[in-house]
Structure formats: structure tokens, C-alpha cells
Amino acid sequence: MTCSDPAMTSMSMSPSQVAELVEAVRRADSAMGLLQATQALAASAHPDGAACLVEILGFNNPGAAVAAVDGLVAIGTPAVETILSNIDGYNYGARAWAVRALAGIGDVRGLEVLEDALGKDIGPSVRRAAARGLGQLRLEALSAEERSASLSRCLAVLLDGCRDGEWVVRYAVIVGLEHLAKTWFTALQASDQSALRQALRQLQDNPEEEAAVVQLRAALALQRLEEAHG
């Protein structure tokens, strides 16, 4: 294992070292300086850096925001509460980056935010991230009842997303549906299994689809589903 491994970096960093990285972000006096300081903090993958990384999501620096998202995803579940408690409803950019972070982490506590993003967000890239995230939520630790409820919610919003006006979002919805089916198909209710198959067939056969790649991706997902579950 090398020093570039996030887990190793996080474990080897003391709180004071992380505080120094946070202070470097505070001191940054240029866009490039902020980017480099954010990258260093993100590379630590230390939970103590999560609050600062979330704050960076609201800065007008896309490069730093990308690095901050990567850092939050590397921190993983310990960052989720910090993200959720600091989502800025008045700063669209910050909220959009937060959706990407939650999608990448896959913690079920982000379900409501991802649902809202796929159903309502004005940005196709944000809806796309939400669609992928909804298909990859980690539900293993939930009780059977909680898992069933969460799966139904994920499936419902993904099925709605099949009608999204942007082909990149419809493509991401297919990916989300395939991931959901790959892990949890047998845990779905029979009616939900049928609805998932039907959605993929409709996307595959839709004569009005403007992007052939969407039809091809739906066909591939359907083929894999049938190979796995008949």
C-alpha cells in the first residue's frame, strides 16, 4: 500500500496536520492556490476536513469544487451528515456539487436529496449524477422493511426519470436501473420487477428516441438482466 492510498493517508494524518491543510485553504489568495490547497486537503481523505470541503463547494471555482467532491467521496460515510446539514438551498452551484458528492458516496441518508435532484433539478448534469447515485445506494445495513421501502423509492424516481427531456439523463437512468437490478432485483416486489423490465423495453423500443445510444444502452441493460434473472 502506498502513501497515495486514501485510507492510509487518512489514518496517518493527525488532527493538527489536517488543520494545517484547512488553514492553507483559508489562506489561498488565487484560484490556482485554492485549487492546489483543496487538492491537498481532499487527498488526506480525513473526516476532519469534511466541513471545509463542503464550504468549498459554494466557492466560484469549479476546479476546486471537483477536488472537494472527490475528497468528500474519499471520506465516505463520515462526510454525509456534514454535507446534509450544510446544503445551501440558496446557492445552486453548491447544492449541485453536494448532489454529486452524495451520489458518489452512496449512503442511504442522501436518498431524499437525490430523489429531489433527479425529479426537479434544472441542470441535466445534476440529474444525471442523481440517477446514477440512486442506482448505487448502499442498502445492506438496512432492515428488510427499510430496504424494501428505500428500493421502492429509488425505483419510482428512476422510472419517472425515463421520461426526462435530456438524453444524457435518460442514459444515466438506464445505468441506475441496471445497477439497482444487479444488486437488488430479487429483493424487489414482483410488480416492481415487472415495471423495471418494462421501462427498459420501452426505452429500447421507443421510436421517438433522438439518441440511438439510449436505445442501445437500454438493450444492453435488458440483456444483462435477462441473463442474470431470466
Secondary structure, DSSP 8 states (H G I E B T S, - for coil): --TT-HHHHHHH--HHHHHHHHHHHHH--SHHHHHHHHHHHHHHT-GGGHHHHHHHTTSS-HHHHHHHHHHHHHH-GGGHHHHHHT--TT-HHHHHHHHHHHHHH-BGGGHHHHHHHHHH-S-HHHHHHHHHHHHT-B-TTS-HHHHHHHHHHHHHHHHHHTT-SSHHHHHHHHHHHHHHHHHHGGGS-HHHHHHHHHHHHHHHH-TT-S-HHHHHHHHHHHHHHHHHH-
